[in-house]
């Protein structure tokens, strides 16, 4: 694991060049539907061998990046849905994701102010996991 600059985040756990072990995050999701989350993580690890993952136990979000690149994806897990922030051009892709049958509730956070597509709401029971994967992969292919 690489040395990190600044103060260590109390609730963050990091894995470099791999995904975190389930023991690092699974306890945080008792009573949650996580099959879609597990599917996304599995597909990401298959497609991108140089993937890095972080998890915030308190806020229940995962962050992803490749090698020494910038963050590309955040997945905030809530009881009824996941909110996904993607490093893709909001103006270019928001309408397409809505046409795919999803809702977007823009979040004016740091990523949103930097033209990320933020606030993509994905129900845990969606039948469109392949569509979700397609959009997530785009954030890493840019």
N, C-alpha and C positions, 0 to 999 in steps of 0.2 A: 504494500500500500504506500502511496506517495505521501510525502509530508505536506500538510496543508497549512496555508498561511492564516494568520489571525486566530481569534479565539475559537476553541472547539465548541461546536454547537452541542448543547446538552441532549437533545432528542434525535439528532441525526446519526445514522449509521451508513457507512460507505463501503462499496465493493468496487475495486478497480479491475478492469478487464474481465468482468464476470457479473453475474447477478448475485444478489445476496442469498444466503441460505434461508429457507423458509423459517427456520427457528429464530431468525432476526426480526421477523415482521408478523408472523402468523397470529400470535397472541393478540395483536391489536385489532383483529377482525373477527372476534367471537360474535356470532349472531349476524354476520354479514354474508351476503352472497358474493363469493369471490371466484366463481368458475370463469367468468369472462376475464377478470384480472389475471388469473393463472394462465389462461389461453394467450392473452396479449404478451405476457412475460415469456412464455414458451416460444411464441413466434418471433419475438424480438431476438431472443438468444440464438435461434436457428439462422436468422437472416444476417445478423451483425455479430461477428466473432469478437470485435474489439469494443463491445458495449460496456459501459460503466453504469452503475445504479446506486442511488442513495434513497434512503427512506427516513421520513420524519415520523417518529412514533406518536408524537402528540397531535400533529395536524393530519396524520394519515395520508401523506402524499409520497409518491415515488418520483424521482427525477432521473433522467437518462441523458447520457452524452457518449460520444465516441472518442477514444484516445484522449488527447489534450484539447479537444474541441470544446466549444461552448455547449451549454445545455440546449437540448432539442425538444424535450418532451417532459411534461409534468402530468401525473395522473393523481387527482385528489379523489379518494374513495369515501363515499358517503353511504348511508344505509340503503337508499333507494336507487342511486345512480353513481356514476363516476363523472367528474368534471375534468375535462382534458384540455390542456393548453399545449398548442403545437407551434413550433417554430416554422410556420409557413405564412405566406402573405395573406393577411385577413381579407383585404379587398379583393384579391384574386380568387380565393377559394371558399369564402363563407357561403355564398349562394349555392355552390355545388354540394356542400355538406348538408345544407337545408333541403336541397332537392333529393338527397339520398334518404330523407325522412328523419333527420335529427334536428334538435333544437339547439340554438346557440344563444347564450345569455352573456354578452360581452362583459369581461372583467377588466376594469381599468387599473390593473396592477402593473408592475414593472414590465412584464412581457407584453401586456396589451398596449402599453404606451410605446413599445418598440415594434408595433405592427404584427405581433404574433396573433394567431387565431386563438382567442381565449374563451373560456366559458362554454365549450362544447359539452353538452349534457348527453351522456350515454347511459340508458337504463341497463342494469345488470342483466336483465332477461332479454336483451335485444337478440333478434335472430340474424343480425347483420354483422357478425363478428369479422367476416372477410372484408366488409366495407370499412370497418373500424381499423383493421390492420392496414388496409391500403392507404388510408390517410395518415396513420402513424408513421408508416414507412417513408412517406413523402417527406416528412420532417427531417429524416436522416439522409435522404438522397439529394437534398438541396445544397 
